[in-house]
Amino acid sequence: MSAESTGVRSRSGIPAEAGKASLSVPSEKPAGSLRGTMGTLQLALTVLAMSAPIGNVTGVLPLGITRGNGIGTPVIYAFVGVIFLLFAVGFTTMTRNLPKPGAFYTYITAGLSRTLGLGTGLLAAFTYLVFMIGSYAFFGVSIENVLSSFGAPSTPWWLWAALCCVIITALGHFNVELSGKVLSAFMVAEVVLVMLFNAPVLFTGGPQGYQVESFQPAHVFQGDLGVATLFAITCFLGFESSAIYRDEVKRPEKTIPRATYLAISGLGAFYVLTSWAIVTFWGPSRVAAAGSANPTTLFSEGFRHYMGDTFTQIMIVMVVTSVFAGALSTHNSLSRYLYSLGRDRILPSFLGKAHGRHGSPSNASAFATGAAVICMLPFLLSRLDAVAMYSSMFALGTFALLILFTLTTVSVLRYFRIIEHGERIWNTSVAPILALAGLVLLLTLTSVYYSMSIGAPQWLAYGQQLLLVAIVVTGVLVALRWRRTRPDVYANIGGGSGEHHDARRAAKPSSPSTAGPGSNTGSPGE
């Protein structure tokens, strides 16, 4: 087995085969593969769209203030952001060392085993499918809310969800550059609108004057920290999908780390500032009471105070486009996981074929839509409330992503223990260990407060969490069977990343340690 097939790096830190190729990336990729030329900023905006910032600012962030930590919420967002930045160190180091698409699926395969890699690959696809279902329901409800605010007659939410589905499927058929431009435009508009509220508070202190109580320990540790942390985690999700676009960006070994760090730090600063601005505008002693009846008014009424009714109506409409952008970003991530699984013949091989002209995962995109529609039918036929539907799907997806984050971090620690590499100990040990401790804490908090997040009995919460375990176990059992009955497919798991015992045999020092394009001699993201 070659070093390239296992994703192993030589002592110099450059993959034996792939490292040479990374020095000179061809301008055009062969037909049948994904193609794109996204840069750092466009990739960051594309993945950030999944978090639907303006939707979170109007709907999720105020819940953290009124039902969670209260005026200490800005510190909670900073804390969660630091944990995700630490996770990104190991995550992006794997990106440089394994020049293969597949993200979680590829990295866990390379760091732990093909059997667990298949289980987590299926879990990753299921996770984004769950988010996709929730996004369609959220879009339908958001449209209904906007129409209601303008006095329009009521219509079924699923009609708008179906329209959203059609538009997103059409965009997913074409090259990622098209949807990337759409997502970037929406993201910029969202941030500008929120800053129209943040800026006056930042520069004037708002009607109540400046406050620093949000950063005082006495207030940081008050209230319900678990609930506040759960809401904060939800607002950050999306940055992890940067690695799945590896074949569609320029210089992925640099673009993906930079975009990932930019996305996390940008979201962190954005939410810390916005939560502080909301608390400051209403005043530390009044903010909880002001949002007790309807938390969404905390931002919308503050925005109206500075910008008037017209801009507030525009902002309300932008909540819909924000949710649409989140749904499109989620669809793109799901399509690319399905593409990777199809390419490796885990799922039907037609899913792993890109459009010859557009270089997009068009087959996987259409399949993703079909799967989402089929999975939504039982919810529609049972007439489940759409709000309950999307809140449950988002909670399930969030918990699943935390499992994937944790397993990926364990994979980073193990992978760099058994191969020769040129990475710093900060990238391969220190940051991942700190990230693992933080992720275990977040996973524990999310598990404890899971039933509260979905508004359902504890037995249903346990059932949903066990479903995720069952998906991983199913993948492991299938991989064990394929190891005996379909060794060629088994060898493809994770894009042929290989297992540790293969890597141990293949990792042979070929030259004295020298700095290479895969080594990290600068700050994270360089």
C-alpha positions, 0 to 999 in steps of 0.5 A, a space after each residue: 500500500 502506498 503512502 498516498 493511499 493511506 493519506 500518510 505523510 513522510 517525515 518532511 510533512 509532505 504526502 509521498 504522492 499527493 504532496 507533490 501534486 499539491 505544489 502544482 494544482 492543475 487549472 482544470 480538473 478532469 471531467 466527472 469530478 467536482 470543480 470550482 475556484 472559490 477563494 477564502 472569503 467566498 467559502 467562508 460566506 458559503 458555509 456561514 450561511 448555514 447558521 442563518 445569522 439574522 434568523 439566529 439573532 432574531 429567534 435563537 440568541 434572545 432565547 439564550 438571554 431570556 431562558 438561559 444565562 441572562 445578561 452574561 450571554 456574551 461570555 457564553 458565545 465567546 466560550 463556545 467560540 473558543 472551543 470550536 476554534 481549538 477544534 478547528 486547529 486539528 480539523 484543518 491540520 487533517 485537511 492539509 495532511 489528507 488531500 481527499 474530500 469527505 471531511 468527517 468521513 475521511 478523517 475518522 476513517 484515517 484516524 480510527 478505522 474504516 469500520 468506524 469511518 463508514 458508521 460516521 460517514 452515514 451519520 454525517 449524511 443523516 445529520 445534514 439530511 435532518 438539518 435539511 428537513 428542519 430547514 424546509 419546515 423553518 422556511 415555510 413557517 418563516 414565510 407564514 410569519 412574514 405574510 401574517 405580519 403584513 396582513 396577508 391570508 394564511 397559506 399552508 407552510 408546506 407550499 412554501 417549503 416545496 417552493 424552497 425545495 425546487 429553487 434549492 434543487 435547481 441551484 444545486 444542479 449547477 456549479 458551486 460558484 452560482 450558489 456560492 454567489 447567492 449565499 455570499 450576497 445574502 450573508 453580506 446583507 444579513 450582517 449589514 442589517 444586524 450591524 445597523 442595530 449594533 453600531 449605534 449601541 456600540 458608539 452611543 451606549 444605547 438608551 440605557 447607557 454602556 454596561 459591562 455587567 455582561 462580562 462580570 463573573 457574578 453574572 456570567 455564572 448566573 442563570 441556566 448555563 446549560 440552556 444558554 450553552 445549547 442555544 449558543 452551540 446552535 448559532 455556530 454550526 455550519 463552519 465544519 462544512 468547509 472541508 467538504 468543498 475541498 475539490 471546489 476551492 483554490 489551493 485547498 490546503 490554505 483556503 480551507 483552514 483560512 475560511 474555517 478560522 474566519 467563519 468561527 472567529 467571525 461568528 464569535 465576534 458577531 454574536 458576542 457583539 450582538 448579544 452585548 448590544 441587545 443587553 445594553 440597549 434594554 439595560 441589564 435589569 430590564 432585558 429579561 422582562 422585556 423579552 419574557 412574553 416574546 423573545 423575538 422582540 428584543 432585537 426587532 424592537 431595538 432595530 425599529 428604535 434606530 431604523 424605523 418601520 420601513 427598515 424593520 419590515 426589510 429586516 423581517 423579510 431578510 429573516 426569510 432569505 436568511 433561512 433560505 440561505 441556511 437551507 441552501 448551504 445545508 443542501 450543498 453539504 448533504 449533496 457533497 457527503 452523498 457524493 463522497 459516499 457514492 464515489 467510494 461505492 458505499 452508496 449507489 455509484 451514480 451519486 459519486 459522478 459529477 455533472 460533466 459540464 458544471 462540475 457539480 454533484 448534480 445526481 447527489 443533489 437530486 437524490 438529496 432532495 428526494 430523500 428529504 421529501 420522502 422523510 418529510 412525508 410522515 411528518 406532513 401526514 401526521 399533521 405534526 406542528 411545523 415548529 415542533 418539527 424543525 426544532 426537533 430536527 435542529 436539536 437532533 442535528 446539533 447533537 449529531 454534529 457534536 458527536 462527529 466533532 468529538 470523534 474527529 478530535 479523537 481521530 486527530 490525536 490518534 492519527 498523528 501519533 502513528 505517522 511521520 509528520 512535520 506539524 507542530 505539537 500545538 496542532 496535533 496534541 495540545 489544541 486537540 486535547 483542549 478541544 476534546 475536553 471542551 467538546 465532551 463538556 458541550 456534548 454532556 450539556 446538550 445531552 442533559 438538556 436535550 429533552 428541553 430543547 425539543 420540548 418532548 418527554 425524556 424517553 423521546 429524547 433518549 430515543 432520538 439519541 439512541 437512533 444516532 448510535 444505531 446509525 453508527 453501529 449499523 455502519 460498523 457492522 456493514 463495514 465488518 461484513 464488507 471486509 470479508 465479502 466486498 474487500 474492494 469496497 471496504 478498501 474504498 471507505 474514507 476515500 481510501 484513507 486507510 487504517 492505522 495499522 496500514 499507516 504504521 507500516 507505510 509511514 517510512 521516513 524518506 528524508 530529513 525533516 524539512 518544512 513543506 507546504 503541509 507544515 504549519 510554521 505560522 499561526 493557525 490558518 496560515 
